[in-house]
Amino acid sequence: FLPARLRYLGAVPRDLAVTRSVSRQTPFVDAYPRSAPAASLDRIVAGLLSRAPPKTTGGMKLLLDGLLRSSAEGRG
């Protein structure tokens, strides 16, 4: 129902490194930087960073545009 397209970027595999890092209250990429989950997250982030930024047509821009418009109309 939302006008959005989702693209699969990858998955973070189950691994004991994640479980251990949760127990240590430390991000797994810091505690186990050479683990399979850390490598997977690196690939996902690299994929996100290689994309062009989306055109903003909603969200905060829509909210701010509406607020600015109503503010300008109130002054008129």
PDB file of N, CA, C and O in Angstrom:
ATOM      1  N   PHE A   1       0.801  -1.189   0.000  1.00  0.00           N
ATOM      2  CA  PHE A   1       0.000   0.000   0.000  1.00  0.00           C
ATOM      3  C   PHE A   1       0.854   1.267   0.000  1.00  0.00           C
ATOM      4  O   PHE A   1       0.335   2.351  -0.270  1.00  0.00           O
ATOM      5  N   LEU A   2       2.133   1.158   0.292  1.00  0.00           N
ATOM      6  CA  LEU A   2       3.015   2.319   0.259  1.00  0.00           C
ATOM      7  C   LEU A   2       3.730   2.376  -1.087  1.00  0.00           C
ATOM      8  O   LEU A   2       4.110   1.338  -1.630  1.00  0.00           O
ATOM      9  N   PRO A   3       3.914   3.567  -1.624  1.00  0.00           N
ATOM     10  CA  PRO A   3       4.588   3.675  -2.920  1.00  0.00           C
ATOM     11  C   PRO A   3       6.104   3.609  -2.764  1.00  0.00           C
ATOM     12  O   PRO A   3       6.809   4.583  -3.029  1.00  0.00           O
ATOM     13  N   ALA A   4       6.589   2.458  -2.334  1.00  0.00           N
ATOM     14  CA  ALA A   4       8.031   2.287  -2.135  1.00  0.00           C
ATOM     15  C   ALA A   4       8.465   0.964  -2.734  1.00  0.00           C
ATOM     16  O   ALA A   4       7.732  -0.025  -2.712  1.00  0.00           O
ATOM     17  N   ARG A   5       9.657   0.972  -3.261  1.00  0.00           N
ATOM     18  CA  ARG A   5      10.242  -0.266  -3.776  1.00  0.00           C
ATOM     19  C   ARG A   5      11.376  -0.680  -2.853  1.00  0.00           C
ATOM     20  O   ARG A   5      12.245   0.123  -2.512  1.00  0.00           O
ATOM     21  N   LEU A   6      11.356  -1.919  -2.462  1.00  0.00           N
ATOM     22  CA  LEU A   6      12.399  -2.450  -1.603  1.00  0.00           C
ATOM     23  C   LEU A   6      13.339  -3.301  -2.436  1.00  0.00           C
ATOM     24  O   LEU A   6      12.907  -4.113  -3.255  1.00  0.00           O
ATOM     25  N   ARG A   7      14.612  -3.105  -2.217  1.00  0.00           N
ATOM     26  CA  ARG A   7      15.617  -3.923  -2.899  1.00  0.00           C
ATOM     27  C   ARG A   7      16.414  -4.679  -1.853  1.00  0.00           C
ATOM     28  O   ARG A   7      16.833  -4.122  -0.838  1.00  0.00           O
ATOM     29  N   TYR A   8      16.611  -5.949  -2.123  1.00  0.00           N
ATOM     30  CA  TYR A   8      17.364  -6.795  -1.203  1.00  0.00           C
ATOM     31  C   TYR A   8      18.840  -6.395  -1.251  1.00  0.00           C
ATOM     32  O   TYR A   8      19.452  -6.379  -2.319  1.00  0.00           O
ATOM     33  N   LEU A   9      19.395  -6.076  -0.103  1.00  0.00           N
ATOM     34  CA  LEU A   9      20.790  -5.659  -0.028  1.00  0.00           C
ATOM     35  C   LEU A   9      21.682  -6.725   0.568  1.00  0.00           C
ATOM     36  O   LEU A   9      22.904  -6.655   0.437  1.00  0.00           O
ATOM     37  N   GLY A  10      21.097  -7.703   1.215  1.00  0.00           N
ATOM     38  CA  GLY A  10      21.892  -8.762   1.824  1.00  0.00           C
ATOM     39  C   GLY A  10      21.313  -9.151   3.166  1.00  0.00           C
ATOM     40  O   GLY A  10      20.268  -8.653   3.586  1.00  0.00           O
ATOM     41  N   ALA A  11      22.008 -10.040   3.820  1.00  0.00           N
ATOM     42  CA  ALA A  11      21.566 -10.537   5.116  1.00  0.00           C
ATOM     43  C   ALA A  11      22.765 -10.640   6.049  1.00  0.00           C
ATOM     44  O   ALA A  11      23.904 -10.786   5.607  1.00  0.00           O
ATOM     45  N   VAL A  12      22.492 -10.562   7.322  1.00  0.00           N
ATOM     46  CA  VAL A  12      23.532 -10.768   8.333  1.00  0.00           C
ATOM     47  C   VAL A  12      23.301 -12.168   8.892  1.00  0.00           C
ATOM     48  O   VAL A  12      22.262 -12.429   9.499  1.00  0.00           O
ATOM     49  N   PRO A  13      24.265 -13.072   8.691  1.00  0.00           N
ATOM     50  CA  PRO A  13      24.053 -14.454   9.122  1.00  0.00           C
ATOM     51  C   PRO A  13      24.066 -14.605  10.642  1.00  0.00           C
ATOM     52  O   PRO A  13      24.683 -13.825  11.368  1.00  0.00           O
ATOM     53  N   ARG A  14      23.360 -15.641  11.089  1.00  0.00           N
ATOM     54  CA  ARG A  14      23.416 -15.971  12.516  1.00  0.00           C
ATOM     55  C   ARG A  14      24.824 -16.422  12.832  1.00  0.00           C
ATOM     56  O   ARG A  14      25.431 -17.189  12.084  1.00  0.00           O
ATOM     57  N   ASP A  15      25.331 -15.941  13.943  1.00  0.00           N
ATOM     58  CA  ASP A  15      26.700 -16.270  14.291  1.00  0.00           C
ATOM     59  C   ASP A  15      26.874 -16.066  15.791  1.00  0.00           C
ATOM     60  O   ASP A  15      26.234 -15.200  16.387  1.00  0.00           O
ATOM     61  N   LEU A  16      27.723 -16.852  16.380  1.00  0.00           N
ATOM     62  CA  LEU A  16      27.999 -16.743  17.803  1.00  0.00           C
ATOM     63  C   LEU A  16      28.615 -15.391  18.150  1.00  0.00           C
ATOM     64  O   LEU A  16      28.485 -14.927  19.283  1.00  0.00           O
ATOM     65  N   ALA A  17      29.275 -14.763  17.201  1.00  0.00           N
ATOM     66  CA  ALA A  17      29.872 -13.442  17.441  1.00  0.00           C
ATOM     67  C   ALA A  17      28.803 -12.421  17.826  1.00  0.00           C
ATOM     68  O   ALA A  17      29.044 -11.569  18.681  1.00  0.00           O
ATOM     69  N   VAL A  18      27.640 -12.497  17.211  1.00  0.00           N
ATOM     70  CA  VAL A  18      26.557 -11.558  17.527  1.00  0.00           C
ATOM     71  C   VAL A  18      26.038 -11.833  18.935  1.00  0.00           C
ATOM     72  O   VAL A  18      25.836 -10.899  19.712  1.00  0.00           O
ATOM     73  N   THR A  19      25.824 -13.086  19.267  1.00  0.00           N
ATOM     74  CA  THR A  19      25.349 -13.452  20.597  1.00  0.00           C
ATOM     75  C   THR A  19      26.325 -12.998  21.669  1.00  0.00           C
ATOM     76  O   THR A  19      25.919 -12.435  22.686  1.00  0.00           O
ATOM     77  N   ARG A  20      27.595 -13.240  21.446  1.00  0.00           N
ATOM     78  CA  ARG A  20      28.616 -12.844  22.423  1.00  0.00           C
ATOM     79  C   ARG A  20      28.691 -11.318  22.558  1.00  0.00           C
ATOM     80  O   ARG A  20      28.840 -10.795  23.662  1.00  0.00           O
ATOM     81  N   SER A  21      28.589 -10.628  21.455  1.00  0.00           N
ATOM     82  CA  SER A  21      28.691  -9.172  21.519  1.00  0.00           C
ATOM     83  C   SER A  21      27.486  -8.566  22.249  1.00  0.00           C
ATOM     84  O   SER A  21      27.623  -7.549  22.930  1.00  0.00           O
ATOM     85  N   VAL A  22      26.314  -9.179  22.111  1.00  0.00           N
ATOM     86  CA  VAL A  22      25.139  -8.711  22.856  1.00  0.00           C
ATOM     87  C   VAL A  22      25.389  -8.887  24.354  1.00  0.00           C
ATOM     88  O   VAL A  22      25.088  -7.990  25.142  1.00  0.00           O
ATOM     89  N   SER A  23      25.930 -10.024  24.744  1.00  0.00           N
ATOM     90  CA  SER A  23      26.242 -10.271  26.159  1.00  0.00           C
ATOM     91  C   SER A  23      27.251  -9.259  26.685  1.00  0.00           C
ATOM     92  O   SER A  23      27.183  -8.842  27.840  1.00  0.00           O
ATOM     93  N   ARG A  24      28.178  -8.875  25.834  1.00  0.00           N
ATOM     94  CA  ARG A  24      29.216  -7.901  26.227  1.00  0.00           C
ATOM     95  C   ARG A  24      28.731  -6.462  26.090  1.00  0.00           C
ATOM     96  O   ARG A  24      29.420  -5.527  26.496  1.00  0.00           O
ATOM     97  N   GLN A  25      27.540  -6.288  25.514  1.00  0.00           N
ATOM     98  CA  GLN A  25      26.971  -4.965  25.235  1.00  0.00           C
ATOM     99  C   GLN A  25      27.938  -4.131  24.392  1.00  0.00           C
ATOM    100  O   GLN A  25      28.202  -2.960  24.666  1.00  0.00           O
ATOM    101  N   THR A  26      28.446  -4.788  23.361  1.00  0.00           N
ATOM    102  CA  THR A  26      29.390  -4.174  22.426  1.00  0.00           C
ATOM    103  C   THR A  26      28.931  -4.498  21.011  1.00  0.00           C
ATOM    104  O   THR A  26      28.536  -5.634  20.747  1.00  0.00           O
ATOM    105  N   PRO A  27      28.970  -3.538  20.092  1.00  0.00           N
ATOM    106  CA  PRO A  27      28.602  -3.857  18.705  1.00  0.00           C
ATOM    107  C   PRO A  27      29.487  -4.974  18.146  1.00  0.00           C
ATOM    108  O   PRO A  27      30.700  -4.980  18.354  1.00  0.00           O
ATOM    109  N   PHE A  28      28.872  -5.906  17.441  1.00  0.00           N
ATOM    110  CA  PHE A  28      29.652  -7.035  16.931  1.00  0.00           C
ATOM    111  C   PHE A  28      30.714  -6.606  15.935  1.00  0.00           C
ATOM    112  O   PHE A  28      31.731  -7.284  15.790  1.00  0.00           O
ATOM    113  N   VAL A  29      30.499  -5.498  15.249  1.00  0.00           N
ATOM    114  CA  VAL A  29      31.523  -5.029  14.292  1.00  0.00           C
ATOM    115  C   VAL A  29      32.755  -4.518  15.025  1.00  0.00           C
ATOM    116  O   VAL A  29      33.847  -4.507  14.457  1.00  0.00           O
ATOM    117  N   ASP A  30      32.598  -4.090  16.287  1.00  0.00           N
ATOM    118  CA  ASP A  30      33.751  -3.679  17.094  1.00  0.00           C
ATOM    119  C   ASP A  30      34.388  -4.878  17.790  1.00  0.00           C
ATOM    120  O   ASP A  30      35.611  -5.022  17.794  1.00  0.00           O
ATOM    121  N   ALA A  31      33.560  -5.735  18.377  1.00  0.00           N
ATOM    122  CA  ALA A  31      34.071  -6.876  19.132  1.00  0.00           C
ATOM    123  C   ALA A  31      34.655  -7.961  18.233  1.00  0.00           C
ATOM    124  O   ALA A  31      35.652  -8.594  18.581  1.00  0.00           O
ATOM    125  N   TYR A  32      34.026  -8.174  17.069  1.00  0.00           N
ATOM    126  CA  TYR A  32      34.464  -9.237  16.157  1.00  0.00           C
ATOM    127  C   TYR A  32      34.498  -8.701  14.726  1.00  0.00           C
ATOM    128  O   TYR A  32      33.686  -9.113  13.898  1.00  0.00           O
ATOM    129  N   PRO A  33      35.420  -7.794  14.425  1.00  0.00           N
ATOM    130  CA  PRO A  33      35.430  -7.147  13.111  1.00  0.00           C
ATOM    131  C   PRO A  33      35.712  -8.084  11.929  1.00  0.00           C
ATOM    132  O   PRO A  33      35.421  -7.739  10.784  1.00  0.00           O
ATOM    133  N   ARG A  34      36.262  -9.239  12.196  1.00  0.00           N
ATOM    134  CA  ARG A  34      36.568 -10.189  11.105  1.00  0.00           C
ATOM    135  C   ARG A  34      35.551 -11.321  11.013  1.00  0.00           C
ATOM    136  O   ARG A  34      35.774 -12.308  10.312  1.00  0.00           O
ATOM    137  N   SER A  35      34.432 -11.173  11.723  1.00  0.00           N
ATOM    138  CA  SER A  35      33.405 -12.220  11.708  1.00  0.00           C
ATOM    139  C   SER A  35      32.576 -12.140  10.430  1.00  0.00           C
ATOM    140  O   SER A  35      32.589 -11.130   9.726  1.00  0.00           O
ATOM    141  N   ALA A  36      31.860 -13.216  10.146  1.00  0.00           N
ATOM    142  CA  ALA A  36      30.987 -13.257   8.970  1.00  0.00           C
ATOM    143  C   ALA A  36      29.884 -12.190   9.044  1.00  0.00           C
ATOM    144  O   ALA A  36      29.595 -11.557   8.029  1.00  0.00           O
ATOM    145  N   PRO A  37      29.259 -11.969  10.211  1.00  0.00           N
ATOM    146  CA  PRO A  37      28.246 -10.904  10.269  1.00  0.00           C
ATOM    147  C   PRO A  37      28.828  -9.517   9.993  1.00  0.00           C
ATOM    148  O   PRO A  37      28.183  -8.698   9.337  1.00  0.00           O
ATOM    149  N   ALA A  38      30.024  -9.249  10.479  1.00  0.00           N
ATOM    150  CA  ALA A  38      30.649  -7.939  10.234  1.00  0.00           C
ATOM    151  C   ALA A  38      30.950  -7.761   8.752  1.00  0.00           C
ATOM    152  O   ALA A  38      30.747  -6.679   8.202  1.00  0.00           O
ATOM    153  N   ALA A  39      31.432  -8.814   8.107  1.00  0.00           N
ATOM    154  CA  ALA A  39      31.714  -8.743   6.667  1.00  0.00           C
ATOM    155  C   ALA A  39      30.422  -8.533   5.878  1.00  0.00           C
ATOM    156  O   ALA A  39      30.401  -7.772   4.911  1.00  0.00           O
ATOM    157  N   SER A  40      29.358  -9.199   6.285  1.00  0.00           N
ATOM    158  CA  SER A  40      28.070  -9.031   5.606  1.00  0.00           C
ATOM    159  C   SER A  40      27.557  -7.608   5.763  1.00  0.00           C
ATOM    160  O   SER A  40      27.058  -7.014   4.807  1.00  0.00           O
ATOM    161  N   LEU A  41      27.679  -7.069   6.950  1.00  0.00           N
ATOM    162  CA  LEU A  41      27.222  -5.697   7.181  1.00  0.00           C
ATOM    163  C   LEU A  41      28.058  -4.705   6.375  1.00  0.00           C
ATOM    164  O   LEU A  41      27.529  -3.715   5.871  1.00  0.00           O
ATOM    165  N   ASP A  42      29.360  -4.967   6.251  1.00  0.00           N
ATOM    166  CA  ASP A  42      30.224  -4.124   5.408  1.00  0.00           C
ATOM    167  C   ASP A  42      29.735  -4.111   3.965  1.00  0.00           C
ATOM    168  O   ASP A  42      29.710  -3.058   3.328  1.00  0.00           O
ATOM    169  N   ARG A  43      29.347  -5.270   3.446  1.00  0.00           N
ATOM    170  CA  ARG A  43      28.858  -5.345   2.060  1.00  0.00           C
ATOM    171  C   ARG A  43      27.536  -4.595   1.902  1.00  0.00           C
ATOM    172  O   ARG A  43      27.321  -3.915   0.899  1.00  0.00           O
ATOM    173  N   ILE A  44      26.660  -4.718   2.886  1.00  0.00           N
ATOM    174  CA  ILE A  44      25.371  -4.018   2.833  1.00  0.00           C
ATOM    175  C   ILE A  44      25.591  -2.509   2.849  1.00  0.00           C
ATOM    176  O   ILE A  44      24.987  -1.782   2.061  1.00  0.00           O
ATOM    177  N   VAL A  45      26.447  -2.043   3.736  1.00  0.00           N
ATOM    178  CA  VAL A  45      26.726  -0.609   3.831  1.00  0.00           C
ATOM    179  C   VAL A  45      27.374  -0.103   2.553  1.00  0.00           C
ATOM    180  O   VAL A  45      27.022   0.971   2.063  1.00  0.00           O
ATOM    181  N   ALA A  46      28.324  -0.867   2.004  1.00  0.00           N
ATOM    182  CA  ALA A  46      28.967  -0.462   0.751  1.00  0.00           C
ATOM    183  C   ALA A  46      27.940  -0.354  -0.370  1.00  0.00           C
ATOM    184  O   ALA A  46      28.021   0.552  -1.200  1.00  0.00           O
ATOM    185  N   GLY A  47      26.983  -1.265  -0.401  1.00  0.00           N
ATOM    186  CA  GLY A  47      25.924  -1.209  -1.403  1.00  0.00           C
ATOM    187  C   GLY A  47      25.046   0.020  -1.236  1.00  0.00           C
ATOM    188  O   GLY A  47      24.643   0.636  -2.223  1.00  0.00           O
ATOM    189  N   LEU A  48      24.749   0.380   0.000  1.00  0.00           N
ATOM    190  CA  LEU A  48      23.945   1.575   0.252  1.00  0.00           C
ATOM    191  C   LEU A  48      24.697   2.847  -0.131  1.00  0.00           C
ATOM    192  O   LEU A  48      24.123   3.764  -0.718  1.00  0.00           O
ATOM    193  N   LEU A  49      25.972   2.893   0.202  1.00  0.00           N
ATOM    194  CA  LEU A  49      26.762   4.089  -0.079  1.00  0.00           C
ATOM    195  C   LEU A  49      27.052   4.278  -1.560  1.00  0.00           C
ATOM    196  O   LEU A  49      27.340   5.391  -1.999  1.00  0.00           O
ATOM    197  N   SER A  50      26.979   3.208  -2.327  1.00  0.00           N
ATOM    198  CA  SER A  50      27.265   3.313  -3.757  1.00  0.00           C
ATOM    199  C   SER A  50      26.068   3.817  -4.562  1.00  0.00           C
ATOM    200  O   SER A  50      26.194   4.098  -5.754  1.00  0.00           O
ATOM    201  N   ARG A  51      24.921   3.932  -3.918  1.00  0.00           N
ATOM    202  CA  ARG A  51      23.701   4.390  -4.595  1.00  0.00           C
ATOM    203  C   ARG A  51      23.576   5.907  -4.554  1.00  0.00           C
ATOM    204  O   ARG A  51      24.099   6.571  -3.659  1.00  0.00           O
ATOM    205  N   ALA A  52      22.883   6.427  -5.531  1.00  0.00           N
ATOM    206  CA  ALA A  52      22.571   7.857  -5.528  1.00  0.00           C
ATOM    207  C   ALA A  52      21.540   8.109  -4.439  1.00  0.00           C
ATOM    208  O   ALA A  52      20.685   7.257  -4.196  1.00  0.00           O
ATOM    209  N   PRO A  53      21.602   9.249  -3.783  1.00  0.00           N
ATOM    210  CA  PRO A  53      20.605   9.528  -2.747  1.00  0.00           C
ATOM    211  C   PRO A  53      19.213   9.636  -3.356  1.00  0.00           C
ATOM    212  O   PRO A  53      19.059  10.130  -4.473  1.00  0.00           O
ATOM    213  N   PRO A  54      18.199   9.176  -2.626  1.00  0.00           N
ATOM    214  CA  PRO A  54      16.837   9.231  -3.162  1.00  0.00           C
ATOM    215  C   PRO A  54      16.339  10.667  -3.260  1.00  0.00           C
ATOM    216  O   PRO A  54      16.746  11.537  -2.491  1.00  0.00           O
ATOM    217  N   LYS A  55      15.459  10.893  -4.214  1.00  0.00           N
ATOM    218  CA  LYS A  55      14.812  12.198  -4.308  1.00  0.00           C
ATOM    219  C   LYS A  55      13.788  12.285  -3.185  1.00  0.00           C
ATOM    220  O   LYS A  55      12.981  11.375  -2.999  1.00  0.00           O
ATOM    221  N   THR A  56      13.824  13.359  -2.457  1.00  0.00           N
ATOM    222  CA  THR A  56      12.930  13.516  -1.322  1.00  0.00           C
ATOM    223  C   THR A  56      11.609  14.111  -1.788  1.00  0.00           C
ATOM    224  O   THR A  56      11.561  15.231  -2.297  1.00  0.00           O
ATOM    225  N   THR A  57      10.551  13.353  -1.609  1.00  0.00           N
ATOM    226  CA  THR A  57       9.229  13.846  -1.982  1.00  0.00           C
ATOM    227  C   THR A  57       8.257  13.773  -0.817  1.00  0.00           C
ATOM    228  O   THR A  57       7.119  14.229  -0.930  1.00  0.00           O
ATOM    229  N   GLY A  58       8.680  13.218   0.271  1.00  0.00           N
ATOM    230  CA  GLY A  58       7.790  13.080   1.416  1.00  0.00           C
ATOM    231  C   GLY A  58       8.579  13.203   2.694  1.00  0.00           C
ATOM    232  O   GLY A  58       9.637  13.833   2.721  1.00  0.00           O
ATOM    233  N   GLY A  59       8.079  12.615   3.733  1.00  0.00           N
ATOM    234  CA  GLY A  59       8.772  12.612   5.003  1.00  0.00           C
ATOM    235  C   GLY A  59       8.954  14.002   5.564  1.00  0.00           C
ATOM    236  O   GLY A  59       8.035  14.821   5.542  1.00  0.00           O
ATOM    237  N   MET A  60      10.147  14.264   6.068  1.00  0.00           N
ATOM    238  CA  MET A  60      10.432  15.551   6.700  1.00  0.00           C
ATOM    239  C   MET A  60      10.289  16.712   5.726  1.00  0.00           C
ATOM    240  O   MET A  60       9.801  17.776   6.105  1.00  0.00           O
ATOM    241  N   LYS A  61      10.706  16.523   4.478  1.00  0.00           N
ATOM    242  CA  LYS A  61      10.591  17.602   3.500  1.00  0.00           C
ATOM    243  C   LYS A  61       9.119  17.980   3.321  1.00  0.00           C
ATOM    244  O   LYS A  61       8.780  19.164   3.316  1.00  0.00           O
ATOM    245  N   LEU A  62       8.260  16.998   3.177  1.00  0.00           N
ATOM    246  CA  LEU A  62       6.834  17.264   3.024  1.00  0.00           C
ATOM    247  C   LEU A  62       6.280  17.985   4.251  1.00  0.00           C
ATOM    248  O   LEU A  62       5.508  18.935   4.127  1.00  0.00           O
ATOM    249  N   LEU A  63       6.680  17.526   5.431  1.00  0.00           N
ATOM    250  CA  LEU A  63       6.220  18.150   6.660  1.00  0.00           C
ATOM    251  C   LEU A  63       6.690  19.602   6.745  1.00  0.00           C
ATOM    252  O   LEU A  63       5.893  20.497   7.028  1.00  0.00           O
ATOM    253  N   LEU A  64       7.973  19.838   6.502  1.00  0.00           N
ATOM    254  CA  LEU A  64       8.499  21.198   6.592  1.00  0.00           C
ATOM    255  C   LEU A  64       7.895  22.111   5.534  1.00  0.00           C
ATOM    256  O   LEU A  64       7.580  23.266   5.821  1.00  0.00           O
ATOM    257  N   ASP A  65       7.730  21.609   4.316  1.00  0.00           N
ATOM    258  CA  ASP A  65       7.099  22.418   3.267  1.00  0.00           C
ATOM    259  C   ASP A  65       5.684  22.827   3.677  1.00  0.00           C
ATOM    260  O   ASP A  65       5.278  23.970   3.471  1.00  0.00           O
ATOM    261  N   GLY A  66       4.946  21.896   4.251  1.00  0.00           N
ATOM    262  CA  GLY A  66       3.590  22.196   4.698  1.00  0.00           C
ATOM    263  C   GLY A  66       3.578  23.212   5.822  1.00  0.00           C
ATOM    264  O   GLY A  66       2.737  24.111   5.837  1.00  0.00           O
ATOM    265  N   LEU A  67       4.498  23.081   6.760  1.00  0.00           N
ATOM    266  CA  LEU A  67       4.567  24.039   7.858  1.00  0.00           C
ATOM    267  C   LEU A  67       4.936  25.427   7.359  1.00  0.00           C
ATOM    268  O   LEU A  67       4.353  26.423   7.789  1.00  0.00           O
ATOM    269  N   LEU A  68       5.902  25.491   6.454  1.00  0.00           N
ATOM    270  CA  LEU A  68       6.308  26.785   5.910  1.00  0.00           C
ATOM    271  C   LEU A  68       5.178  27.425   5.109  1.00  0.00           C
ATOM    272  O   LEU A  68       4.957  28.633   5.188  1.00  0.00           O
ATOM    273  N   ARG A  69       4.465  26.605   4.337  1.00  0.00           N
ATOM    274  CA  ARG A  69       3.358  27.120   3.530  1.00  0.00           C
ATOM    275  C   ARG A  69       2.251  27.667   4.417  1.00  0.00           C
ATOM    276  O   ARG A  69       1.732  28.754   4.165  1.00  0.00           O
ATOM    277  N   SER A  70       1.879  26.909   5.470  1.00  0.00           N
ATOM    278  CA  SER A  70       0.806  27.367   6.353  1.00  0.00           C
ATOM    279  C   SER A  70       1.241  28.588   7.153  1.00  0.00           C
ATOM    280  O   SER A  70       0.420  29.449   7.469  1.00  0.00           O
ATOM    281  N   SER A  71       2.515  28.666   7.477  1.00  0.00           N
ATOM    282  CA  SER A  71       3.029  29.827   8.195  1.00  0.00           C
ATOM    283  C   SER A  71       2.968  31.071   7.306  1.00  0.00           C
ATOM    284  O   SER A  71       2.593  32.150   7.764  1.00  0.00           O
ATOM    285  N   ALA A  72       3.338  30.910   6.036  1.00  0.00           N
ATOM    286  CA  ALA A  72       3.296  32.035   5.099  1.00  0.00           C
ATOM    287  C   ALA A  72       1.849  32.469   4.845  1.00  0.00           C
ATOM    288  O   ALA A  72       1.577  33.664   4.727  1.00  0.00           O
ATOM    289  N   GLU A  73       0.928  31.522   4.762  1.00  0.00           N
ATOM    290  CA  GLU A  73      -0.477  31.860   4.541  1.00  0.00           C
ATOM    291  C   GLU A  73      -1.058  32.585   5.736  1.00  0.00           C
ATOM    292  O   GLU A  73      -1.920  33.450   5.575  1.00  0.00           O
ATOM    293  N   GLY A  74      -0.604  32.250   6.928  1.00  0.00           N
ATOM    294  CA  GLY A  74      -1.098  32.886   8.146  1.00  0.00           C
ATOM    295  C   GLY A  74      -0.662  34.340   8.261  1.00  0.00           C
ATOM    296  O   GLY A  74      -1.341  35.154   8.886  1.00  0.00           O
ATOM    297  N   ARG A  75       0.475  34.659   7.654  1.00  0.00           N
ATOM    298  CA  ARG A  75       0.973  36.039   7.699  1.00  0.00           C
ATOM    299  C   ARG A  75       0.281  36.919   6.681  1.00  0.00           C
ATOM    300  O   ARG A  75       0.224  38.137   6.851  1.00  0.00           O
ATOM    301  N   GLY A  76      -0.244  36.326   5.633  1.00  0.00           N
ATOM    302  CA  GLY A  76      -0.768  37.080   4.494  1.00  0.00           C
ATOM    303  C   GLY A  76      -1.994  37.790   4.767  1.00  0.00           C
ATOM    304  O   GLY A  76      -2.529  38.459   3.883  1.00  0.00           O
TER     305      GLY A  76
END
